[in-house]
Amino acid sequence: MIRSVICFGAHPDDETMLIGGTLAMLAQRGVRVHVVSATRGEGGEMGDAPGVSRATLGAVREAELRGAAAALGAATVDILGYVDPVIGEDEALYAFEADFDTLTRQIADLCRRYDADVVLSHGADGEYGHPAHVLMHRAVLRAMSVLPPDALFYSFAAAVPGIEDHLWNTNEPAHLALDVRPWLDIKEAAALCHRTQHALFKRRRNLKTVREALRTVESVRRRLPPLPDDAPLDETPPGDAFAALLRAAGAWQPVHTQ
Ligand SMILES: [Zn+2]
């Protein structure tokens, strides 16, 4: 049985835009959802929210994150306190500076504190290659090595064939995909909390509303314990209560053809 799920993102809004519908579903089913962000997103866009400056952006985005997490039904929010570097020229993205051992210890400590059955975090490709997302993925992988061996690590935004999405981790085929439209109102309420990022959400595809920017299919790939390559595609892995829970919520196993 899944009682506690912890989601590690690099920035405020990752929890909502990458896996928010799934988190809302979990919270609705009585799972304690814990949201963690490595940074306050202080290097990101300031958007058109009034009165926001580079100096106040971190505090504003932390408040946005707390609002979004509450909307999703999360029980707690933790911020690891790393500083998100300002986006460079030509939209160059950077990882936050961190001592890798300290970061992995922080992650493991939070998993223990919240007695997490499942850890969710970024994919190996950092979705669209964001170095901060890649760093979190690597740190979670490392942190899991000191946790109980039955703890599950699922990465999100795994590729779902037949669905175009610039955020899919293209080298990570999804094990499960979930249509999150039943929880889309909740996901939208969370996304609306991230007011400084609304222009960014809409800009990429020239959208008019934040709701249009929300993906309606979310996906995960089981990273730990690794699934054998020949695991049957149409069965829940033995002992994997998270996969069973997702399937009960309507998730399916996408068929990947090479
Ligand atoms: Zn991010």
Boltz pocket constraint, residues with backbone or C-beta under 6 A from the ligand:
constraints:
  - pocket:
      binder: B
      contacts: [[A, 10], [A, 11], [A, 12], [A, 14], [A, 130], [A, 133]]
      max_distance: 6.0
